């Protein structure tokens, strides 16, 4: 099969299209003939040598795919309501940049009605991540306010739509007026250009001094201290990436007085059972919204797999709004 391999660690040019043996599905697994693969920030970190795949996982990058089931554990598939020939999308811990990909059956979901394989492949990584961190860990409720740092990212555009669908008010930060406008068009109530505005002051203005209930943070570093100031009483800060650095100083007195929670998580190394629970929640609560067109994948651009390096360069440029995808059917 064709696969996008890494010729060492480094710049996007280390990504090369090569040949690999087809993977074999084991117990509790199935094999997908991949039509499209999603490109995500962890893929970039892996390419640079900063994010090794979990033990026992394929060394190929790629955390989400969509396509057709061609083999697998028949009993496990039957228990999940799946069979050979079904179109599915899947969250995987690695190996997604390949023409065939093995995935745990429990981490596979049917392609929502009306969506293409390319659109379906844009769902797993961001939807699993947002559901786990905003709704499970962050416990966002209808009527509360969510602040999303980086609202135009793949995670951000998903979080905007899901938070609005479940009755929350949404404030986002983004790095340009164009991105802020795109976020508002997706449903964000307020958008703050972090290059020209102080997001803490803007949050206090928008909320009349109350602060926000939940913050989804992909920056960390010196943002943490400012986010603590922006939280309402009993507020929750959920950190899912550390693009701004791993060290932070903040006012612990505010944490005590306002009863704040600072938490975080990474999804990739979590066990199958944990991800399976998220998959079940998504299928019950979010997949109907996708089928009804109330929530949709936002795709910025698509690349043939031979141009994976260009896809990574775009990701690192931060010029995109939404998802970047790889197609296995295009030259």
Secondary structure, 3 states (H helix, E strand, C coil): CEEEEECCCCCHHHEEEEECCCCCCCCCEEEEEEEEEEECHHHHHHHCCCCCCCCCCCCCCCCEEEEEEEEECHHHHHHCCCCCCCEEEEECCCCCCECEEEEEHHHEEECCCCCCHHHHHCCHHHHHHHHHHHHHHCCCCCCCEEEEECCCCHHHHHHHHHHHHCCCEEEEEECCHHHHHHHHHCCCCEEEECCCCCHHHHHHHHCCCCCEEEEEECCCCCHHHHHHHHEEEEEEEEECCCCCCCCCCCCHHHHHHHCCEEEECCCCCCCHHHHHHHHHHHHHHCHHHHHCCCCCCCEEEEEEHHHHHHHHHHHHHCCCCCEEEEECCCC
